[in-house]
């Protein structure tokens, strides 16, 4: 039954076309798909979502929005415009949620970047609410605090939700690759769920040694993350959503993607079934 909660992000098999991802995932029995925005370029977004659902999959989310901070007002406005386009894409796709990689600016304090992230989410919140789209803040590992995200822990993400007044459609996407090291993790998972903010759960593994801090993620079970323990903490809160496989890997992108998909299923099955 746990195979029914398997979702794959299209970036995981990034060399497949949008149509190939839909067809191949569906044929493999995958029940959820998270589209990355590049998959929608030059396509009828509504038709992409319809095709995925007709193939028997749920569109779990759209990735990614965010990147709010900038040293200039022009840069911040550009980010808001892009996030509004992302919300419209999610509405057309009928994706219930957008994953936010919140952004950071080298040389700008993390405090200022977090303030700009909070202000940015507040600015696009009315459009997201009107579209019926949730915004899931994804904390990123501190190694990305320079230019990818000033939000690096679930506590910081919860602080932003609090600062926004705890709107129902703003929550957190918990990715084990980014948060497994946090000594507060179990408590923060429980707290986030109690606040009804645990929107998504992403899985992959941290390889040792890691050859590339961005593009050398591992299949579940080939690294040092206690994925099953973290997953059990998540499930214990009552979370029943998809477990989303999101792997950036030069190694796996270079291999036959059909074989890679088989490896993903085997790793997932070994972990959960």
N, C-alpha and C positions, 0 to 999 in steps of 0.2 A: 504493500500500500504506500510506503514511503516514496517509491519511485514516482508516485503521482504528484509529489511536491518538487520535482526537479525542473528548474528553470535554467536556461543558458543565455548569457549576454552575447549578442552577435559579435562583439569585439573579440570574444574567445576564439572564434573561427573567422577572423577578420578578412581572410582572402576569399571567402565565399561571398557571393552576391546576396543581396537581400532575399531574393527568391530562393536561392539555394539553401540559405539558413532555414527558411520556413519549411521547405520541402524535406530537407534532411533531418531537421530536429523532429518534425512530426513523424516521419517514418521510423525514427529511433524510439518513439514513445515518450518524448519530452513533452511535458504539458504546459510549460510556461516559456515565454520568450520576452527578453528585454531588448528593445531596439536601441542602438546608438544612432545619433542624429545623422551621421553620414549615410546610414541606410535609407534615409528618406530623400536624399538629394536627387532631384530630377524625376521624382516619382509622385504619383497621386497618393498622398498620405492616407486618405480615407480608405483607398483600395488596398494599401499594404496591411492596415489593421484588419480589414474584412477578410483578406486572404489568410492571415494567420489564424483568425477565429474559425474560418471554414475548414482549416487544416486540423482543427481540434485543440488549438493552444490558446491559452489566456495571454493577452498582452499585459505583462506584469508592470512594466514601467518604461519610461523614456530616459535615456542617459545621453547628454548631461546638460543641466543648466548650471548657473552659478558664475564664478569668476567675477564677483562684484567689485572688489577693491581696485582702486587706481589712484595715482597721485594727482590726476587731473579730473575736473568736472566733466570734461568731454569723454574721458575714458569710462567714468562711472555711468554716464548716460548711455554710452554705446553698449555697456553690459546690460543695462536695464532693457534697452531695445531688443537685444538678443534674447534675454529671458522671456520677454513678452512673445517673441516669435516662437520660442520653445513651448510656451504654454498653449499657444494656438496649435502647434503641431501635435501636442499631447491630446488636445481636444479632438482634432481631426482623426487621430490614430485610435481614439477611445482608450488611451492609456490612463489609468487612474492616478498615476504618480510620476513625478519628475525627480530624478536623483540630482542633488546639488553638490558639485565639487566647488567649494565656496570661493577659492582664490586667495592669493596673497601677493604682495609686491616687495621685491628685494629692496632693502633700505628703508622701508616703511615699518613702523612698529607693529607688532602683532596686535596690540590693543586697538590701534587705529584701524587696522584691516578688519578686525572683528566688529568694530563699530560700523564700518562701511558695509560689511556683510549683513548685519542686522538691519541697517537702513535700506539696503537693497532688497532684502526679502520683504520688508514692510511695504516698499514701493510697488512691488508686483503682486502682493497678496490679494488685492481686490480682483485682479484679472484671474488669478488662480482659483479663487473662491467662485467667481462667476462661471468659470469653465468646469467646475467640479473636479479640479486636479489638486492632489496633495503634493506638497513640497517636502522632500526627504533630505535633510542635511546629512551628508556623509563625512564623518570625521576621518581625516587622513593621517597616516603615520607621521610623527614629527620630522622625519627626513624630508618631507615635502613642505615644511612650514615656510620655506623661503619664497616659493613662487607658485605653489599649487593650492595650498589651503592653510589658513591661519586657525582653522578649527581642527584640533588634533586629538581630542578626547570626547567621549560621550558626555562628560560633565560640561565641557565647553559648549557642545551642541545644545544640551539642556538649558544652559544659561541663556543662550540666544532665544530658545523657545519661551523661556520665562520673560525675557526682556520684551518680547513681542506680545505678551499677554496671553500666552498659551492658546493660540488659535487652533481649532480642531484639525485644520488641514496642513499644519506644519509639524513635522516630526523628524525621525532619525532613521537613516539606513546604516545598519551595523555590518561592517565588513571585517571578517576575522583577520585579514592581512594587515589591516591598519590598527586594530585595537587589541590584539591578543596579548600584548605585553603589559597592559594597563592593570596595576594592582587593584584598582577599583572596579574592574570590569563586571564581576558578578553583581555587585551592588548597583552599578549603573544600569545594567540590563533590567534588573528588577524595578528600579526607580522609573526608568523610561517606560516600561510597560505599564506600571501603575498610573502614570500620567497619560496613558493612551497615545504614546508617541513612538512606539516601536513599529515602524512602517515596513522595514525590509531587512533581510538577512542575506549577506553575500559570503560565499565560501571559495577558498583556494588554499594554497599552502606556501609557507616561507621556506625556501630551500637553503641548505647550509652546505657549502658556502653559496651565497647568491652572487651570480656573475654580473647582474645588471639590476639595480634597485627599482627600475621601472618595468623592465621587460624580461624578467626571469622568475616569474611566479611559478609555483608548482601545482601539479595535480594533488587533490586531497589525499593525504597519507604519505606523501614523499618528502615532507618537511617537518618542522618542529612545532607547528601550531597544534594545540590540543582541540582540534575542531569538534570532535564529538562531545567533549565536555562543555564547550561553549554552546554548542547546538542544544545540548540537554538543558542548559540554563535558560536559553531562549524559549524552548518548548515548554519548560516548567511554568513560564508566565502565562501560558495559554495561546501563544503565537502559533498559528496554523498556516501561515503564508508559505509561499514557495521558498526553497533554498536555492539561491541564485548563484550559479557558477560563473565567476568572472575572472578569467585568466589572461594576463598579458605575458606572452612568452615567445621570444625569438626562436627558441628551440622547437616549440610545438607548432608555431606558425609555419616553420620550414618543412614539416613533415606532411604526409598525406592526411588531409583533413578528415576524411572518412575514418581512417584508422585512429586519428586523434579523438574523434567523437566516441568511438568504441572505448577508448581509454578513459574518457570522462565518465561514461556510464559505468564502467567497471569500478572506478575509484569511488563513485557515488554509491553504488550498490554495496561495496565492501564496507563503507562507512555506516550505512543506514539499514540495510536489508538483512 
